Amino acid sequence: MTETKLKSSELSDEITNKRKLMHVIVLEQQPSTLRGGQELNLFEICRTLAEKGHKISLFYVKPGDLVEKYQEFCEQVIKVNSYGFDRRKLSDIINFLPSFTDIWKVADNENSIVFINQYPDAFYGYLVSLLKKIPFVCYLQIPPPVNREEFNLQRRIGMKGVNKFIAVSQKTKNEWLQELGLTEDRIDLVYNGTNLEKFKPAENLAQLRNSWNISEDTKVVSYVGRLDKDKGLELLIEAFALFLKTGKKAKLFIAGKPLLHFSADGKECALAGEEYKQSLRQIAIDSGIENSVEFLGHLSNPTSVYQVSDLTVVPSLWSEPFGRVVIESMACGTPVIGSRIGGIPEILTGEFEAGLFEPGNKQDLADTLNKMIDWREINPQLGAKLREYTLNKFSLKSMIDGVEKVLLNVVK
């Protein structure tokens, strides 16, 4: 009897949630496709929630190429100076004051909720929550900071004001539970999802490879993501050099642009990023494989890279919270080799666990490349299995429905 009542109550909650429309006040640092998966995740969530009838208002600090796209469906798009300040600097406090008054620009709508995309924005999110008297949700897409100075007093105060957290992997959830001393129920788990219409297998692989000038006897290994030391690119190039010593004919494609670097006064410093990219080229030269490594730069749509590749590698050295690249590649039917770190092992499970290698171990990575590179000949059904697995577990719909459910429950 009790179980029947419980199921009836859950059904009633679902019906109530479906009828309720929210006003989601979103905080983003820089809405840009150039920054990474975090920004793209949030954009997909907001756009789909708007399509479902929810109202979206956006705060942002730095301009980016997604701002205009947000304006197509947002009720309001408001640029602010900053989400916090250094209390030791009067100029910083003065710069922040207009941001405080900007909070009042947001329309007061029924069922409003604050939704921030990263913990550094928690202080401002908490201010909006307090002044508007509405609940506050924080999306955890990165692990807690190693540098304690990054988790300053303002951010800690902001995090204490969060009503509910959403983590993109169990590993990330566990790390934040320990960091904040929270109970299990304070953080909900919602895995990332990918657009299965955008990321799909090539209709004609031979024709696509030909358009890329890839010969039939050449294998392709790819990396897609930002160029950053935490991503393990030095390791990848050195491991690829070891792999080529087996006699395989292969190319390594590296798609992405350097991580943004900033000077002491907060200005972007493109030179530092280019110097890092050049250091990667130098490793390829020193390893004698410069003719086998190609830097593709940033690609707004990396689908064709996944499609043309035999393997995609995610060689992360940091606790990768999830790794959108993993499921994007799998949706295209291309197997993934990834570090056994962060949330990656939560994706590469079952038979796909064969793609995991020990973080930082270039010999293990080289051996894994050698073990998996001929999958098209040995296990030609693998591509279809990867696609089906992604469809069942990591669809864009499942991610957005999961986030929507959490937000609706908090509003309720």
C-alpha positions as CSV (number, residue, x, y, z in Angstrom):
1,M,0.0,0.0,0.0
2,T,2.8,2.4,1.0
3,E,4.7,1.6,-2.3
4,T,1.5,2.3,-4.3
5,K,1.0,5.6,-2.6
6,L,4.7,6.5,-3.3
7,K,4.4,5.7,-7.0
8,S,1.2,7.7,-7.2
9,S,3.0,10.6,-5.5
10,E,6.0,10.4,-7.9
11,L,3.6,10.4,-10.9
12,S,1.8,13.4,-9.5
13,D,5.1,15.2,-9.1
14,E,6.0,14.4,-12.7
15,I,2.7,15.8,-13.9
16,T,3.2,19.0,-11.8
17,N,6.7,19.5,-13.1
18,K,5.7,19.1,-16.7
19,R,3.1,21.8,-16.3
20,K,5.4,24.2,-14.5
21,L,7.4,26.7,-16.5
22,M,10.5,28.3,-15.0
23,H,12.4,31.5,-15.4
24,V,16.1,30.4,-15.3
25,I,18.6,33.2,-14.6
26,V,21.8,31.9,-16.0
27,L,25.4,33.1,-15.1
28,E,28.2,32.5,-17.6
29,Q,31.7,34.0,-17.6
30,Q,32.2,34.1,-21.4
31,P,29.6,32.5,-23.8
32,S,32.0,31.2,-26.4
33,T,32.5,28.1,-28.5
34,L,36.3,28.6,-28.1
35,R,36.5,27.9,-24.4
36,G,35.3,24.3,-24.2
37,G,32.6,21.8,-23.3
38,Q,31.3,23.7,-20.2
39,E,30.1,26.6,-22.3
40,L,28.6,24.4,-25.0
41,N,26.8,22.3,-22.5
42,L,25.1,25.3,-20.9
43,F,24.1,26.7,-24.3
44,E,22.5,23.5,-25.4
45,I,20.6,23.3,-22.0
46,C,19.4,26.8,-22.2
47,R,18.3,26.7,-25.8
48,T,16.4,23.5,-25.3
49,L,14.7,24.7,-22.1
50,A,13.6,27.8,-24.0
51,E,12.2,25.6,-26.8
52,K,10.2,23.8,-24.0
53,G,8.7,27.1,-23.0
54,H,10.9,28.1,-20.1
55,K,12.1,31.7,-19.9
56,I,15.9,32.3,-19.9
57,S,17.8,35.4,-18.8
58,L,21.6,35.5,-19.2
59,F,24.3,37.3,-17.2
60,Y,27.8,37.3,-18.8
61,V,31.1,39.1,-18.1
62,K,33.2,38.7,-21.3
63,P,31.8,38.8,-24.8
64,G,31.9,35.6,-27.0
65,D,30.5,34.2,-30.2
66,L,27.6,32.6,-28.4
67,V,26.1,35.9,-27.1
68,E,24.2,36.6,-30.3
69,K,22.8,33.1,-30.3
70,Y,21.7,33.5,-26.7
71,Q,19.9,36.7,-27.7
72,E,17.8,34.7,-30.2
73,F,15.9,32.9,-27.3
74,C,16.6,34.7,-24.1
75,E,14.2,37.1,-22.4
76,Q,17.2,39.3,-21.3
77,V,20.9,39.3,-22.0
78,I,22.9,41.4,-19.5
79,K,26.6,42.1,-19.5
80,V,28.1,42.8,-16.1
81,N,31.6,44.0,-15.1
82,S,32.4,41.1,-12.8
83,Y,31.0,38.4,-10.5
84,G,33.3,39.3,-7.6
85,F,36.0,41.6,-6.4
86,D,39.3,41.8,-4.5
87,R,38.4,43.5,-1.2
88,R,42.0,44.7,-0.9
89,K,41.7,46.8,-4.1
90,L,39.4,49.9,-4.1
91,S,39.4,49.9,-7.9
92,D,38.1,46.3,-7.9
93,I,35.3,47.2,-5.5
94,I,34.3,50.3,-7.6
95,N,34.4,48.1,-10.8
96,F,32.0,45.6,-9.1
97,L,29.4,48.1,-7.9
98,P,27.5,48.4,-11.2
99,S,27.3,44.6,-11.4
100,F,25.5,44.7,-8.0
101,T,22.9,47.2,-9.4
102,D,22.6,45.1,-12.6
103,I,20.8,42.4,-10.5
104,W,17.7,44.6,-10.4
105,K,17.5,44.7,-14.2
106,V,16.3,41.1,-14.2
107,A,12.6,40.8,-14.5
108,D,10.7,39.3,-11.6
109,N,9.0,36.2,-12.9
110,E,7.1,33.4,-11.3
111,N,9.2,30.2,-10.6
112,S,12.5,32.0,-11.0
113,I,15.8,30.2,-10.2
114,V,19.5,31.1,-10.4
115,F,21.7,28.6,-12.4
116,I,25.4,29.1,-12.5
117,N,27.8,27.2,-14.8
118,Q,30.9,27.1,-12.5
119,Y,31.7,27.5,-8.9
120,P,33.9,30.7,-9.3
121,D,30.6,32.6,-10.0
122,A,28.9,31.4,-6.8
123,F,29.2,34.7,-4.9
124,Y,27.3,36.6,-7.5
125,G,24.8,33.8,-8.0
126,Y,24.1,33.9,-4.2
127,L,23.6,37.6,-4.3
128,V,21.0,37.3,-7.1
129,S,19.4,34.5,-5.1
130,L,19.2,36.6,-1.9
131,L,18.0,39.8,-3.5
132,K,15.5,38.1,-5.7
133,K,14.5,35.6,-2.9
134,I,14.7,32.7,-5.3
135,P,16.5,29.3,-5.2
136,F,20.1,28.7,-6.4
137,V,21.6,25.8,-8.3
138,C,25.3,25.3,-9.2
139,Y,26.5,23.1,-12.1
140,L,29.7,21.3,-11.2
141,Q,31.6,20.6,-14.4
142,I,35.1,21.0,-13.0
143,P,36.8,19.4,-9.9
144,P,37.5,21.4,-6.7
145,P,40.6,23.7,-7.1
146,V,44.0,22.4,-6.2
147,N,45.2,26.0,-5.5
148,R,43.4,27.0,-2.3
149,E,43.7,30.7,-3.2
150,E,41.2,30.1,-6.0
151,F,38.6,29.0,-3.5
152,N,38.5,32.4,-1.7
153,L,36.1,33.6,1.0
154,Q,33.6,35.0,-1.5
155,R,33.3,31.8,-3.4
156,R,33.0,29.7,-0.2
157,I,30.2,32.0,1.0
158,G,28.5,31.7,-2.4
159,M,28.8,27.9,-2.4
160,K,27.2,27.7,1.1
161,G,24.1,29.5,-0.4
162,V,23.5,26.9,-3.1
163,N,20.3,24.9,-2.7
164,K,21.3,22.1,-5.0
165,F,24.3,21.0,-7.0
166,I,24.5,19.1,-10.3
167,A,27.6,17.1,-11.1
168,V,28.5,15.7,-14.5
169,S,30.1,12.5,-13.1
170,Q,30.2,10.4,-10.0
171,K,33.9,11.2,-9.6
172,T,33.2,14.9,-9.7
173,K,30.3,14.5,-7.3
174,N,32.5,12.6,-4.8
175,E,35.3,15.2,-5.0
176,W,32.9,18.0,-4.2
177,L,31.1,16.1,-1.5
178,Q,34.5,15.8,0.3
179,E,35.5,19.4,-0.4
180,L,32.3,20.9,0.9
181,G,31.4,18.3,3.5
182,L,27.9,17.8,2.1
183,T,25.5,15.0,2.4
184,E,24.9,12.7,-0.6
185,D,21.5,14.2,-1.4
186,R,22.9,17.7,-1.9
187,I,24.4,16.9,-5.3
188,D,22.5,15.2,-8.1
189,L,24.3,13.3,-10.9
190,V,23.4,14.2,-14.5
191,Y,25.8,12.8,-17.1
192,N,26.6,14.9,-20.2
193,G,24.9,14.1,-23.4
194,T,25.7,14.7,-27.1
195,N,23.9,15.7,-30.2
196,L,23.4,12.5,-32.1
197,E,22.1,14.3,-35.2
198,K,25.4,16.3,-35.4
199,F,27.8,13.5,-34.3
200,K,27.2,10.4,-36.4
201,P,29.1,8.0,-38.5
202,A,30.3,9.0,-42.0
203,E,27.9,8.0,-44.9
204,N,30.9,7.2,-47.1
205,L,34.1,6.7,-45.1
206,A,36.3,5.9,-48.1
207,Q,35.1,9.1,-49.9
208,L,35.7,11.2,-46.7
209,R,39.2,9.8,-46.2
210,N,40.0,10.6,-49.8
211,S,38.9,14.2,-49.4
212,W,41.4,14.4,-46.5
213,N,44.1,12.9,-48.7
214,I,44.5,9.9,-46.4
215,S,45.7,6.8,-48.2
216,E,44.0,3.4,-47.6
217,D,47.0,2.0,-45.7
218,T,47.3,5.0,-43.3
219,K,45.7,4.8,-39.8
220,V,44.5,8.1,-38.2
221,V,44.7,8.9,-34.5
222,S,43.1,12.2,-33.4
223,Y,43.0,14.5,-30.4
224,V,40.2,17.1,-30.1
225,G,40.2,19.8,-27.4
226,R,42.1,22.7,-26.1
227,L,45.9,22.8,-26.2
228,D,46.7,22.7,-22.5
229,K,49.3,20.9,-20.3
230,D,46.6,19.3,-18.2
231,K,45.3,17.6,-21.4
232,G,48.4,15.4,-21.7
233,L,49.4,16.5,-25.3
234,E,53.2,16.1,-24.6
235,L,52.4,12.5,-23.5
236,L,50.3,11.8,-26.6
237,I,53.0,13.0,-29.1
238,E,55.7,11.0,-27.3
239,A,53.5,7.9,-27.1
240,F,52.6,8.3,-30.8
241,A,56.3,8.3,-31.6
242,L,56.7,5.0,-29.7
243,F,53.7,3.6,-31.5
244,L,55.1,4.4,-34.9
245,K,58.2,2.3,-34.1
246,T,56.0,-0.8,-34.4
247,G,56.1,-0.1,-38.2
248,K,52.5,1.1,-38.5
249,K,51.8,3.9,-41.0
250,A,49.7,6.5,-39.2
251,K,48.9,10.2,-38.8
252,L,48.2,12.1,-35.7
253,F,45.7,15.0,-36.0
254,I,45.6,17.5,-33.2
255,A,42.5,19.8,-33.4
256,G,42.1,22.7,-31.0
257,K,43.6,26.0,-30.0
258,P,45.8,26.9,-27.0
259,L,44.2,27.6,-23.6
260,L,43.6,31.3,-23.1
261,H,46.4,33.0,-21.1
262,F,46.0,36.3,-19.3
263,S,48.5,38.9,-18.2
264,A,48.6,40.4,-14.7
265,D,46.2,43.2,-15.7
266,G,43.6,40.6,-17.0
267,K,44.3,41.1,-20.7
268,E,44.4,38.1,-23.0
269,C,47.9,37.1,-24.0
270,A,47.8,35.1,-27.3
271,L,51.6,34.8,-27.4
272,A,51.8,32.5,-24.4
273,G,49.4,30.1,-26.1
274,E,51.3,30.1,-29.4
275,E,54.5,29.4,-27.5
276,Y,52.9,26.3,-26.0
277,K,51.7,25.2,-29.4
278,Q,55.2,25.6,-30.8
279,S,56.6,23.6,-27.9
280,L,54.3,20.7,-29.0
281,R,55.6,21.0,-32.5
282,Q,59.1,20.9,-31.2
283,I,58.4,17.6,-29.4
284,A,57.3,16.1,-32.7
285,I,60.4,17.4,-34.4
286,D,62.7,16.1,-31.6
287,S,60.9,12.7,-31.8
288,G,61.5,12.6,-35.6
289,I,57.7,12.4,-36.4
290,E,57.0,16.0,-37.5
291,N,55.7,14.7,-40.9
292,S,53.2,12.4,-39.1
293,V,51.7,15.1,-36.8
294,E,49.3,17.7,-38.1
295,F,47.9,20.6,-36.1
296,L,44.4,21.4,-37.4
297,G,43.6,24.5,-35.3
298,H,40.2,25.2,-33.8
299,L,37.3,23.5,-35.6
300,S,33.8,24.7,-34.9
301,N,32.5,21.3,-35.9
302,P,34.9,18.4,-35.3
303,T,32.5,15.8,-36.6
304,S,34.6,15.0,-39.7
305,V,37.7,14.5,-37.6
306,Y,36.0,11.9,-35.5
307,Q,34.6,10.2,-38.6
308,V,37.9,10.1,-40.5
309,S,39.8,8.8,-37.5
310,D,40.5,5.2,-36.5
311,L,40.9,6.2,-32.8
312,T,40.3,9.3,-30.7
313,V,42.6,9.8,-27.7
314,V,41.8,11.7,-24.5
315,P,45.2,11.7,-22.7
316,S,44.2,13.9,-19.7
317,L,46.5,14.3,-16.7
318,W,44.0,16.1,-14.6
319,S,40.8,14.7,-13.1
320,E,38.7,15.1,-16.2
321,P,35.2,15.6,-14.9
322,F,33.5,13.9,-17.9
323,G,35.0,14.6,-21.4
324,R,32.5,15.5,-24.1
325,V,35.0,14.4,-26.7
326,V,34.6,10.8,-25.5
327,I,30.9,10.6,-26.3
328,E,31.1,12.7,-29.4
329,S,33.6,10.3,-30.9
330,M,31.7,7.3,-29.8
331,A,28.5,8.7,-31.4
332,C,30.5,8.9,-34.7
333,G,31.4,5.2,-34.3
334,T,35.0,5.8,-33.5
335,P,36.6,4.1,-30.4
336,V,38.2,6.2,-27.7
337,I,41.4,5.7,-25.8
338,G,41.3,7.6,-22.5
339,S,43.2,8.1,-19.3
340,R,41.9,6.1,-16.4
341,I,41.2,9.3,-14.5
342,G,38.3,11.5,-13.5
343,G,34.9,10.6,-15.1
344,I,36.4,8.9,-18.1
345,P,36.2,5.4,-16.7
346,E,32.5,6.0,-16.0
347,I,32.0,6.3,-19.8
348,L,34.4,3.7,-21.0
349,T,32.8,0.7,-19.3
350,G,32.3,-3.0,-20.3
351,E,34.0,-3.9,-23.5
352,F,35.0,-0.2,-24.1
353,E,37.1,-0.4,-20.9
354,A,39.9,-1.8,-23.2
355,G,40.5,1.8,-24.2
356,L,41.7,2.9,-20.8
357,F,45.3,3.4,-20.0
358,E,47.2,4.6,-16.9
359,P,47.5,8.5,-16.8
360,G,50.9,9.8,-17.7
361,N,52.2,6.4,-18.9
362,K,53.3,6.9,-22.5
363,Q,54.3,3.2,-23.0
364,D,50.9,2.1,-21.8
365,L,49.3,4.6,-24.2
366,A,51.5,3.4,-27.1
367,D,50.6,-0.2,-26.3
368,T,46.9,0.6,-26.2
369,L,47.1,2.4,-29.6
370,N,48.8,-0.7,-31.0
371,K,46.2,-3.0,-29.5
372,M,43.2,-1.1,-30.8
373,I,44.3,0.5,-34.1
374,D,43.1,-2.4,-36.3
375,W,39.6,-2.7,-34.9
376,R,38.0,-2.2,-38.3
377,E,39.5,-5.4,-39.6
378,I,39.3,-7.4,-36.3
379,N,35.9,-6.2,-34.9
380,P,34.0,-4.4,-37.6
381,Q,30.8,-4.3,-35.5
382,L,32.4,-2.1,-32.9
383,G,31.5,1.2,-34.5
384,A,27.8,0.3,-34.4
385,K,28.0,-0.8,-30.8
386,L,29.6,2.5,-29.8
387,R,26.9,4.4,-31.5
388,E,24.1,2.4,-29.8
389,Y,25.8,2.7,-26.4
390,T,25.9,6.5,-26.7
391,L,22.3,6.7,-27.9
392,N,21.1,4.7,-24.9
393,K,23.2,6.4,-22.2
394,F,24.5,9.7,-23.3
395,S,21.9,11.5,-25.5
396,L,21.5,15.2,-25.4
397,K,17.9,14.7,-24.5
398,S,18.7,12.6,-21.4
399,M,21.1,15.3,-20.2
400,I,18.7,18.2,-20.7
401,D,15.8,16.3,-19.2
402,G,18.0,15.5,-16.2
403,V,19.0,19.1,-15.6
404,E,15.4,20.3,-16.1
405,K,14.1,17.8,-13.5
406,V,16.6,19.0,-10.9
407,L,15.7,22.7,-11.5
408,L,11.9,22.0,-11.4
409,N,12.3,20.1,-8.2
410,V,14.2,22.9,-6.6
411,V,11.7,25.5,-7.8
412,K,8.9,23.3,-6.4
